Structure formats: structure tokens, C-alpha cells
Amino acid sequence: MAEKSQHVMRGSDGGWIVRKGGSDKATKRFETQEDAIKWGQDVAKRQHAEFYIHGVDGKIREKKSYGEDRTPHRGEKR
């Protein structure tokens, strides 16, 4: 199964976009990176997806995971 993800990145017009992983189109556009992060993070949480924040240079500068934690913690049985 493909990884579910949301990405915040610089748009071609200088604004910031949120884009679903694997898509060529922006889901939503924002004037500021901060607003894009807030919205994209909420979407990723609802979808239990990975969340990537890209810098101005396009490189990933931060990653957060809101998916299921499949690794058992110490003392926990699965």
C-alpha cells in the first residue's frame, strides 16, 4: 500500500501550498508557510498520514508521523 502523506511546499507563485503525496496539483494554497502548516497538519492527523514540511529550497526540513504506531513499546504485547 502506498504511503499516505501531505506536503507543505513553496508554490510556483511564491505562496505556500499543501499537496497530497503523489499528486501534481496543490490541494490548497496559502500566503504564509505557517498557515499552510496549520492546515496541512490537521489534514495529516485526520488521515493518519505522514506530514512533510519543505523549506524554500524544496528540501524536507521536518517530518511528522500521524499514522498508526506498529512498533510495540517496552512491556506492551501485540
C-alpha positions in Angstrom: 0.0 0.0 0.0 1.3 3.4 -0.9 2.2 5.8 2.0 -0.4 8.4 2.8 1.3 11.8 3.1 0.7 15.6 3.0 3.4 18.0 1.9 3.8 21.8 2.6 6.0 23.4 -0.1 6.6 26.6 -1.9 4.2 27.3 -4.7 5.3 28.5 -8.1 3.7 31.9 -7.4 5.7 32.4 -4.2 2.9 31.4 -1.8 2.8 28.1 0.0 0.8 25.0 -0.9 -0.3 21.8 0.7 -0.2 18.8 -1.7 -1.1 15.2 -1.2 1.8 12.8 -1.7 2.0 11.6 -5.3 -0.2 14.4 -6.7 0.9 17.1 -9.1 -1.7 19.5 -8.0 -2.0 21.6 -4.9 -4.9 20.8 -2.6 -4.9 24.3 -1.1 -2.8 27.5 -1.4 -1.8 29.9 1.4 0.0 33.2 1.6 2.2 32.0 4.5 4.0 28.8 5.3 2.7 29.0 8.9 -1.0 28.9 7.6 -0.1 26.0 5.2 1.5 24.1 8.1 -1.5 24.5 10.4 -4.0 23.3 7.7 -1.8 20.5 6.3 -1.0 19.2 9.8 -4.8 19.0 10.6 -5.4 17.0 7.4 -2.5 14.6 8.1 -3.8 14.0 11.6 -7.3 13.2 10.3 -5.9 10.9 7.6 -3.3 9.2 10.0 -0.7 10.2 7.4 2.9 11.3 7.2 3.4 15.1 7.2 6.4 16.8 5.5 7.4 20.4 5.7 9.7 21.5 2.8 11.9 24.6 3.0 12.2 27.3 0.4 14.9 25.2 -1.3 12.4 22.3 -1.7 14.3 20.0 0.7 12.4 18.3 3.5 13.2 20.2 6.7 10.8 18.4 9.0 8.7 15.2 9.1 5.9 14.2 11.4 4.1 10.9 11.5 0.4 10.7 12.4 0.0 7.1 11.3 -0.5 4.0 13.4 2.5 3.1 15.6 3.1 -0.5 14.7 6.1 -1.0 16.9 5.2 -2.4 20.3 6.5 -0.3 23.3 8.5 -1.9 26.1 6.3 -4.2 28.1 3.4 -4.0 25.6 2.1 -7.1 23.9 0.7 -7.1 20.4 
